[in-house]
């Protein structure tokens, strides 16, 4: 009797959280490229909005606040990128993937919940990061801005803004019912941030009581850190308070996602 030789099966390649999130991010980037509305919101709107801020700056006494056109427009441009390229796009992305049962199917595989959310958010976050860097370079070149006085504050503000907008997007998606309503539910944060977070009108030009309330808005710490990092006028005490506000909003967003995020279509 002849012995039967069996060829051993190759062992499955081990995966890591990073490799799994990278694969998911590549797939999400492909889907994002096919969504025309999301591309317009992510790429065109943040590039056009700073033009409106520059036009509005002509009617303001920026010198009274220790600012100029560049230090008004640049933090606003960063804020617009975070709001439209990250927050607004991710709300729609999370909701559509949920309604199409993509998130539910992903949970049946190796991916953990945090990996699914992080991998899905990665393309929008990277798009927002690249856009912020390009807008900053454009503002420096076109508005005669000097180098930032405290670059660490600028970097810190940008990173906190990216994490915050991703967390708040997932939280907003948790109570958004359909892909169509995902165009509406981000609007309150968009409008409040554009009006009250110092993007169009610096807080220094607002009444004290109004400014004190606006300091607590989610995007205000980001704008404050970026602007303060460029001008060098932000004291250590003010920077710590701003940082605490940003961290509080990130924790609120993470807590809301852990408690309320839905992985299946809403009924």
C-alpha positions in Angstrom: 0.0 0.0 0.0 1.4 3.3 -1.0 1.4 6.1 1.5 -0.8 9.1 0.7 1.0 12.4 0.9 -1.0 15.5 1.7 0.2 19.0 1.1 -0.2 21.1 4.1 -2.3 24.2 3.8 -0.5 27.5 4.1 -1.2 29.2 7.3 -3.4 32.2 7.1 -1.5 35.4 7.2 -1.8 37.1 10.5 -3.5 40.5 10.5 -3.0 43.4 12.8 -5.3 46.2 13.7 -3.3 48.6 11.5 -3.5 46.3 8.5 -7.2 45.8 8.9 -7.9 49.5 9.3 -5.7 50.3 6.3 -7.6 47.8 4.1 -10.9 49.3 5.3 -9.7 52.8 4.7 -8.7 51.9 1.1 -12.2 50.6 0.4 -13.8 53.6 2.0 -11.6 56.0 -0.1 -12.8 54.2 -3.2 -16.4 54.7 -2.2 -15.8 58.3 -1.3 -14.3 59.0 -4.7 -17.5 57.7 -6.3 -19.8 60.0 -4.2 -20.0 63.3 -6.1 -21.8 65.3 -3.3 -19.3 64.2 -0.7 -16.4 65.2 -3.0 -17.9 68.7 -3.6 -18.4 69.2 0.2 -14.9 67.9 1.0 -12.8 69.6 -1.7 -14.6 72.7 -3.1 -16.5 74.2 -0.2 -13.5 74.6 2.2 -11.6 76.3 -0.6 -14.3 78.8 -1.4 -15.4 79.8 2.1 -12.2 81.6 3.1 -12.8 84.0 0.2 -16.0 85.1 2.0 -14.1 85.6 5.2 -11.5 87.7 3.5 -14.3 89.9 2.0 -15.9 90.2 5.4 -12.6 91.2 7.0 -12.6 94.5 5.1 -15.5 95.8 7.3 -13.9 94.8 10.7 -11.5 96.6 12.9 -9.1 93.7 13.2 -6.3 95.9 14.6 -8.4 96.3 17.7 -8.2 92.6 18.3 -4.5 92.4 17.5 -5.2 90.6 14.2 -4.9 91.0 10.5 -6.5 89.5 7.5 -4.2 86.5 7.4 -4.7 85.6 11.1 -8.4 85.8 10.6 -8.6 83.8 7.3 -6.1 81.0 8.1 -7.8 79.6 11.2 -11.2 80.0 9.5 -9.9 78.0 6.5 -8.8 75.2 8.9 -12.2 75.3 10.6 -14.0 75.0 7.2 -11.9 72.0 6.2 -12.6 70.3 9.5 -16.4 71.0 9.3 -16.9 70.1 5.7 -14.2 67.7 4.7 -14.3 65.7 7.9 -17.4 66.2 10.0 -20.0 66.6 7.4 -18.6 63.9 5.1 -18.3 61.4 7.9 -21.8 61.9 9.1 -23.1 60.9 5.6 -20.6 58.1 5.3 -21.4 56.5 8.6 -25.2 56.7 8.0 -25.0 55.4 4.4 -22.8 52.5 5.4 -25.1 51.6 8.2 -28.2 51.7 6.1 -26.5 49.5 3.4 -25.7 47.0 6.2 -22.0 47.4 5.5 -21.2 48.1 9.2 -23.2 45.1 10.3 -21.3 42.8 8.0 -18.0 44.3 9.0 -18.7 43.4 12.7 -19.0 39.7 11.8 -15.3 39.6 10.7 -12.0 40.2 12.5 -12.5 44.0 12.8 -13.3 45.4 16.2 -15.8 48.2 16.6 -13.2 50.9 17.2 -11.3 49.6 14.1 -14.4 49.9 11.9 -15.0 53.4 13.0 -11.4 54.5 12.8 -10.8 52.8 9.4 -14.0 54.3 8.0 -13.0 57.8 9.2 -9.4 57.6 8.0 -9.9 58.8 4.4 -11.9 61.9 5.5 -9.4 62.7 8.3 -6.4 62.5 5.9 -8.3 64.6 3.3 -9.0 67.2 6.0 -5.4 67.1 7.1 -3.9 67.6 3.7 -6.4 70.3 2.8 -5.6 72.2 6.0 -1.9 72.1 5.2 -2.5 73.3 1.7 -4.8 76.1 2.8 -2.2 77.2 5.4 0.5 77.3 2.8 -1.8 79.3 0.5 -2.6 81.8 3.2 1.0 82.2 4.1 1.9 82.8 0.4 -1.1 85.1 -0.5 -1.7 87.0 2.7 1.9 87.7 3.7 1.8 85.7 6.9 5.0 85.1 8.8 5.8 81.7 10.4 3.8 80.8 13.4 5.1 82.0 16.7 4.1 78.8 18.6 3.9 76.0 15.9 3.2 73.4 18.6 -0.1 75.1 19.4 -1.1 75.0 15.7 -0.3 71.3 15.4 -2.1 70.5 18.6 -5.2 72.5 17.6 -5.3 70.7 14.2 -4.9 67.2 15.6 -7.5 67.9 18.3 -9.9 69.2 15.6 -9.5 66.1 13.5 -10.2 63.8 16.3 -13.1 65.9 17.6 -14.8 66.2 14.3 -14.5 62.4 13.7 -16.0 61.6 17.1 -18.8 64.2 16.8 -19.6 62.9 13.3 -20.1 59.3 14.6 -22.2 60.7 17.5 -24.3 62.7 15.0 -24.7 59.7 12.8 -26.2 57.7 15.7 -29.4 59.8 15.6 -29.5 60.4 11.9 -32.1 58.1 10.3 -31.3 58.1 6.6 -28.8 59.2 4.1 -31.1 62.1 3.0 -31.4 63.4 6.6 -27.6 63.2 6.9 -27.5 66.3 4.8 -29.5 68.1 7.5 -28.4 66.8 10.9 -24.8 68.3 10.6 -26.2 71.8 9.9 -26.7 72.9 13.5 -23.0 72.4 14.4 -21.9 73.8 11.0 -23.9 77.0 11.5 -23.1 77.5 15.2 -19.4 76.9 14.5 -19.2 79.3 11.6 -21.1 82.1 13.5 -19.8 81.6 17.0 -16.4 80.0 16.9 -14.4 83.0 15.7 -14.2 81.9 12.1 -16.1 84.9 10.6 -15.9 87.3 13.6 -13.1 87.0 16.1 -14.3 86.5 19.7 -12.3 89.6 20.7 -14.8 91.7 18.8 -17.9 90.2 20.4 -19.4 91.4 23.7 -17.8 89.7 26.7 -20.8 87.6 27.7 -21.4 86.4 24.2 -17.7 85.6 23.8 -17.7 83.6 27.1 -20.5 81.4 25.7 -18.9 81.0 22.3 -15.6 79.9 24.0 -17.5 76.7 25.0 -18.5 75.7 21.4 -16.8 72.6 20.0 -14.7 74.2 17.2 -13.7 77.3 19.2 -10.7 75.7 20.9 -9.4 74.6 17.5 -9.7 78.1 16.0 -8.2 79.6 19.2 -5.2 77.3 19.3 -4.4 77.8 15.6 -4.8 81.6 15.7 -3.0 81.8 19.0 -0.2 79.6 17.8 0.3 81.9 14.8 0.1 85.2 16.6 1.8 84.1 19.8 -0.8 86.0 21.9 -2.2 82.9 23.7 -0.9 82.6 27.2 -0.2 79.3 28.9 -3.2 79.6 31.1 -5.5 80.3 28.2 -4.0 77.4 26.2 -4.7 75.0 29.0 -8.3 76.2 29.3 -8.7 75.8 25.6 -7.2 72.4 25.6 -9.5 71.3 28.4 -12.6 72.5 26.4 -11.4 70.5 23.3 -10.8 67.4 25.4 -14.2 67.7 27.0 -15.9 67.7 23.6 -13.8 64.7 22.4 -14.8 62.8 25.5 -18.5 63.8 25.1 -18.4 62.5 21.5 -16.7 59.2 22.4 -19.2 58.7 25.2 -22.1 59.3 22.9 -20.7 56.9 20.3 -20.2 54.2 22.9 -23.7 54.5 24.3 -25.8 55.4 21.2 -24.0 54.4 18.0 -26.2 52.2 15.8 -24.7 49.4 13.7 -28.0 48.4 12.0 -30.5 50.4 10.1 -33.0 52.4 12.2 -36.6 51.3 12.1 
